Amino acid sequence: MTLRTRPPRSEVTRAVQQMPDYAKKLGDELERRYHVIGSHGGAWIYNRSSNEELDRLLAMSPVYNYATYQVLALAEMLDPATVTGSAS
């Protein structure tokens, strides 16, 4: 997630300040969250079973109307054959 680079308005500042409480409220729905060093915003890792669930969580975020999002699907690469593409 990256915040837009306009000067922050009071409602944006309030929304950003609410994010730690929002993260606590999510509990197990949020696997991890990271701050991107030297940047506004960060990376939040959700493990959801559907795009609809993920969309719901993003839409409930206090900064939803002020931030831009990049959603990336992640895959575990535990099996070397998966990483190299070779068949066993």
Backbone as CSV, one residue per row, in Angstrom:
resi,resn,N_x,N_y,N_z,CA_x,CA_y,CA_z,C_x,C_y,C_z
1,MET,0.843,-1.155,0.000,0.000,0.000,0.000,0.898,1.229,0.000
2,THR,0.559,2.227,-0.767,1.291,3.480,-0.795,0.302,4.619,-0.642
3,LEU,0.598,5.535,0.236,-0.261,6.703,0.376,0.011,7.672,-0.750
4,ARG,-1.010,8.352,-1.207,-0.829,9.367,-2.239,0.034,10.487,-1.684
5,THR,0.750,11.185,-2.543,1.777,12.118,-2.084,1.302,13.562,-1.939
6,ARG,0.007,13.804,-1.912,-0.489,15.152,-1.643,-0.208,15.499,-0.184
7,PRO,-0.153,16.799,0.143,-0.010,17.146,1.559,-1.174,16.553,2.353
8,PRO,-0.895,15.932,3.498,-1.958,15.244,4.231,-2.993,16.212,4.794
9,ARG,-4.242,15.870,4.612,-5.336,16.600,5.239,-5.589,15.964,6.594
10,SER,-6.322,16.636,7.423,-6.557,16.129,8.775,-7.243,14.760,8.754
11,GLU,-8.165,14.537,7.793,-8.840,13.233,7.748,-7.888,12.114,7.322
12,VAL,-6.901,12.429,6.490,-5.895,11.431,6.101,-5.024,11.099,7.304
13,THR,-4.606,12.113,8.021,-3.784,11.896,9.220,-4.536,11.026,10.218
14,ARG,-5.820,11.307,10.433,-6.627,10.492,11.353,-6.714,9.049,10.871
15,ALA,-6.914,8.862,9.559,-7.018,7.507,9.006,-5.720,6.734,9.214
16,VAL,-4.586,7.378,8.975,-3.286,6.720,9.166,-3.101,6.346,10.632
17,GLN,-3.508,7.211,11.528,-3.362,6.929,12.955,-4.246,5.770,13.409
18,GLN,-5.305,5.477,12.678,-6.211,4.374,13.019,-5.711,3.018,12.524
19,MET,-4.710,3.002,11.665,-4.257,1.748,11.056,-3.740,0.719,12.062
20,PRO,-2.956,1.091,13.081,-2.530,0.064,14.047,-3.714,-0.619,14.747
21,ASP,-4.738,0.145,15.094,-5.921,-0.453,15.718,-6.661,-1.348,14.736
22,TYR,-6.708,-0.939,13.464,-7.342,-1.765,12.436,-6.598,-3.098,12.302
23,ALA,-5.272,-3.042,12.326,-4.473,-4.269,12.221,-4.777,-5.209,13.383
24,LYS,-4.893,-4.672,14.594,-5.218,-5.510,15.762,-6.603,-6.131,15.610
25,LYS,-7.543,-5.350,15.101,-8.916,-5.823,14.918,-8.978,-6.988,13.929
26,LEU,-8.088,-7.003,12.943,-8.094,-8.069,11.940,-7.686,-9.422,12.508
27,GLY,-6.854,-9.412,13.534,-6.429,-10.667,14.148,-5.764,-11.591,13.149
28,ASP,-6.284,-12.818,13.036,-5.703,-13.840,12.158,-5.933,-13.575,10.677
29,GLU,-6.793,-12.625,10.343,-7.030,-12.327,8.926,-5.832,-11.630,8.287
30,LEU,-4.963,-11.083,9.115,-3.749,-10.426,8.649,-2.556,-11.253,9.122
31,GLU,-1.790,-11.808,8.169,-0.644,-12.644,8.551,0.523,-11.822,9.057
32,ARG,0.896,-10.795,8.311,2.038,-9.955,8.669,1.850,-8.572,8.076
33,ARG,2.541,-7.613,8.678,2.582,-6.282,8.091,3.979,-5.723,8.253
34,TYR,4.403,-4.993,7.257,5.752,-4.450,7.216,5.696,-2.975,6.843
35,HIS,6.636,-2.216,7.349,6.837,-0.839,6.913,7.902,-0.866,5.821
36,VAL,7.716,-0.094,4.773,8.729,0.019,3.728,9.648,1.165,4.133
37,ILE,10.902,0.843,4.434,11.872,1.818,4.921,11.996,2.981,3.947
38,GLY,11.959,4.198,4.479,12.129,5.391,3.662,10.929,5.731,2.793
39,SER,9.785,5.185,3.118,8.603,5.379,2.290,7.386,5.546,3.186
40,HIS,6.315,6.081,2.634,5.031,6.105,3.318,4.312,4.814,2.954
41,GLY,3.701,4.206,3.917,2.963,2.990,3.638,3.772,1.750,3.980
42,GLY,3.317,0.622,3.499,3.986,-0.622,3.821,3.374,-1.780,3.068
43,ALA,3.724,-2.969,3.495,3.223,-4.202,2.884,2.454,-4.981,3.945
44,TRP,1.252,-5.321,3.629,0.426,-6.133,4.515,0.183,-7.464,3.806
45,ILE,0.385,-8.567,4.524,0.217,-9.906,3.962,-1.075,-10.509,4.513
46,TYR,-2.033,-10.717,3.612,-3.300,-11.355,3.964,-3.290,-12.759,3.375
47,ASN,-3.857,-13.721,4.084,-4.031,-15.066,3.549,-5.530,-15.331,3.499
48,ARG,-6.139,-15.021,2.382,-7.581,-15.141,2.231,-7.899,-16.169,1.159
49,SER,-9.070,-16.767,1.248,-9.429,-17.825,0.300,-10.123,-17.296,-0.953
50,SER,-10.449,-15.998,-0.977,-11.103,-15.472,-2.175,-10.753,-13.997,-2.371
51,ASN,-10.891,-13.563,-3.609,-10.691,-12.149,-3.920,-11.725,-11.291,-3.204
52,GLU,-12.930,-11.815,-3.036,-13.988,-11.065,-2.366,-13.636,-10.794,-0.907
53,GLU,-13.081,-11.806,-0.230,-12.658,-11.612,1.163,-11.568,-10.545,1.257
54,LEU,-10.596,-10.620,0.365,-9.509,-9.642,0.363,-10.057,-8.247,0.074
55,ASP,-10.940,-8.137,-0.896,-11.524,-6.844,-1.238,-12.275,-6.247,-0.050
56,ARG,-12.990,-7.089,0.682,-13.725,-6.630,1.860,-12.770,-6.061,2.906
57,LEU,-11.661,-6.768,3.162,-10.695,-6.297,4.156,-10.036,-4.989,3.734
58,LEU,-9.706,-4.875,2.455,-9.103,-3.632,1.971,-10.098,-2.473,2.080
59,ALA,-11.354,-2.720,1.724,-12.367,-1.668,1.746,-12.673,-1.194,3.163
60,MET,-12.465,-2.032,4.156,-12.717,-1.655,5.546,-11.557,-0.855,6.149
61,SER,-10.443,-0.803,5.461,-9.264,-0.103,5.970,-9.539,1.392,6.113
62,PRO,-9.104,1.998,7.220,-9.314,3.440,7.399,-8.700,4.296,6.290
63,VAL,-7.640,3.839,5.640,-6.981,4.640,4.604,-7.450,4.277,3.195
64,TYR,-8.472,3.437,3.083,-8.910,2.934,1.783,-9.139,4.044,0.757
65,ASN,-9.787,5.126,1.155,-10.103,6.202,0.214,-8.930,7.139,-0.064
66,TYR,-7.818,6.956,0.629,-6.672,7.858,0.477,-5.420,7.164,-0.050
67,ALA,-5.447,5.863,-0.169,-4.249,5.104,-0.532,-4.429,4.439,-1.890
68,THR,-3.306,4.082,-2.497,-3.343,3.237,-3.682,-2.807,1.863,-3.272
69,TYR,-3.321,0.848,-3.894,-2.973,-0.522,-3.522,-2.396,-1.258,-4.707
70,GLN,-1.459,-2.133,-4.430,-0.964,-3.077,-5.424,-1.149,-4.452,-4.801
71,VAL,-1.994,-5.260,-5.380,-2.291,-6.588,-4.854,-1.485,-7.599,-5.655
72,LEU,-0.667,-8.372,-4.955,0.173,-9.395,-5.580,-0.152,-10.747,-4.968
73,ALA,-0.355,-11.737,-5.799,-0.555,-13.095,-5.306,0.808,-13.710,-5.006
74,LEU,0.918,-14.370,-3.865,2.165,-15.025,-3.478,1.974,-16.537,-3.514
75,ALA,3.036,-17.243,-3.848,2.999,-18.706,-3.861,4.184,-19.232,-3.066
76,GLU,3.938,-20.264,-2.266,5.038,-20.905,-1.552,5.836,-21.741,-2.536
77,MET,7.139,-21.662,-2.415,8.013,-22.392,-3.329,8.837,-23.401,-2.520
78,LEU,8.156,-24.322,-1.869,8.821,-25.290,-0.999,9.434,-26.456,-1.778
79,ASP,8.824,-26.808,-2.890,9.282,-27.942,-3.678,10.219,-27.438,-4.783
80,PRO,11.491,-27.908,-4.827,12.423,-27.440,-5.870,11.891,-27.625,-7.291
81,ALA,11.093,-28.659,-7.521,10.537,-28.877,-8.868,9.602,-27.754,-9.249
82,THR,8.920,-27.191,-8.280,8.022,-26.058,-8.547,8.823,-24.838,-8.960
83,VAL,9.974,-24.628,-8.314,10.800,-23.455,-8.585,11.462,-23.574,-9.952
84,THR,12.016,-24.729,-10.276,12.767,-24.892,-11.519,11.885,-25.299,-12.698
85,GLY,10.686,-25.786,-12.421,9.805,-26.209,-13.482,10.112,-27.607,-13.982
86,SER,11.047,-28.308,-13.358,11.368,-29.677,-13.794,10.386,-30.667,-13.210
87,ALA,10.056,-31.679,-13.987,9.132,-32.716,-13.547,9.907,-33.817,-12.848
88,SER,9.290,-34.400,-11.840,9.933,-35.511,-11.111,9.608,-36.814,-11.744
